[in-house]
Amino acid sequence: MASALSPRFQQVFPAPMDDVYMDQMDLKTLYRFSWTCKELNNCISGYMRRAFCPKNLFVPIFKPNEHLLFRLLQFKTGLVISGSTVLHFTCFSGPTQSVA
C-alpha cells in the first residue's frame, strides 16, 4: 500500500510509522482525520481493520485459535458480554474485585 501513496503523504506518515501515530489518536480524531483526503481515509480504514480485529483483542486472553471457539460459543448461544463484565473478563479479576 505504501507505494500507492503520494510522496507528500509518505512525508507526513511514513509507511512503517502510520500505526504508531494512529495508536496515539482517539477515535474521534481518527474519524475526523479520515475525512481530510482519500489517501488518509484508506490508511485509517486499514488501521481500524487491523487495530480492532477481535482476534487481536483476544490474544492476551486465549491460546491460539481458542478465540474462534469463544466466538462460536457467542454465535450459537447469543452470548454478549459488555461493560464491567468485559473488564473483569479481560483483566482476569473475579466478580468481587474492582478493575478501576
C-alpha positions in Angstrom: 0.0 0.0 0.0 2.9 2.4 0.7 3.9 2.5 -2.9 0.4 3.7 -3.9 0.6 6.7 -1.6 1.8 10.1 -2.9 5.3 11.3 -1.9 3.8 14.1 0.1 1.6 11.7 2.1 4.7 9.5 2.8 6.5 12.5 4.2 3.6 13.1 6.7 3.1 9.4 7.6 6.0 7.2 6.6 4.5 3.7 5.9 6.0 1.8 8.8 5.1 4.5 11.2 1.5 5.2 10.5 0.2 2.7 13.0 2.4 4.2 15.7 0.9 7.6 15.1 -2.7 6.3 14.9 -2.3 4.3 18.1 -1.9 7.7 19.9 -5.1 9.2 18.4 -8.5 8.8 19.9 -11.4 7.5 17.7 -12.9 11.0 17.3 -9.6 12.3 15.9 -9.1 9.4 13.6 -12.6 9.7 12.3 -12.2 13.4 11.6 -8.7 12.9 10.1 -10.1 10.3 7.7 -12.3 12.9 6.1 -9.3 15.1 5.0 -8.4 13.1 1.9 -9.0 9.8 0.2 -5.4 8.5 0.9 -5.8 9.1 4.7 -9.3 7.6 4.6 -7.8 4.4 3.1 -4.9 4.4 5.5 -7.2 4.9 8.6 -9.7 2.3 7.3 -6.9 -0.2 7.1 -5.7 0.7 10.5 -9.1 0.3 12.0 -9.5 -3.2 10.5 -6.1 -4.2 12.0 -6.4 -2.5 15.3 -9.9 -3.6 16.2 -9.8 -7.1 14.9 -11.4 -9.4 17.5 -8.6 -11.9 17.1 -6.1 -9.3 18.2 -8.2 -8.3 21.2 -8.3 -11.9 22.4 -4.6 -12.6 22.0 -3.7 -11.9 25.7 -6.7 -13.9 26.9 -6.9 -17.1 24.8 -4.4 -19.5 23.5 -4.0 -19.5 19.7 -7.3 -20.5 17.9 -9.2 -20.6 21.2 -10.7 -17.2 20.3 -12.5 -18.9 17.4 -14.2 -21.3 19.8 -15.2 -18.4 22.1 -16.7 -16.5 19.1 -18.5 -19.7 18.0 -19.9 -20.0 21.5 -21.1 -16.4 21.4 -22.7 -17.0 18.0 -24.5 -20.2 18.9 -25.8 -19.1 22.3 -26.3 -15.4 21.6 -23.8 -14.6 24.4 -22.9 -10.9 24.6 -20.5 -9.6 27.2 -20.3 -5.9 27.9 -19.5 -3.2 30.4 -17.9 -4.3 33.7 -18.2 -8.0 32.6 -15.8 -7.3 29.8 -13.4 -5.5 32.1 -13.5 -8.4 34.6 -13.1 -10.9 31.8 -10.1 -9.2 30.2 -8.4 -8.3 33.4 -8.8 -11.8 34.8 -10.4 -10.4 38.0 -13.2 -12.1 39.9 -16.7 -10.6 40.1 -16.0 -9.0 43.5 -12.7 -7.4 42.6 -12.6 -3.8 41.3 -11.0 -3.2 37.9 -10.7 0.5 38.4 
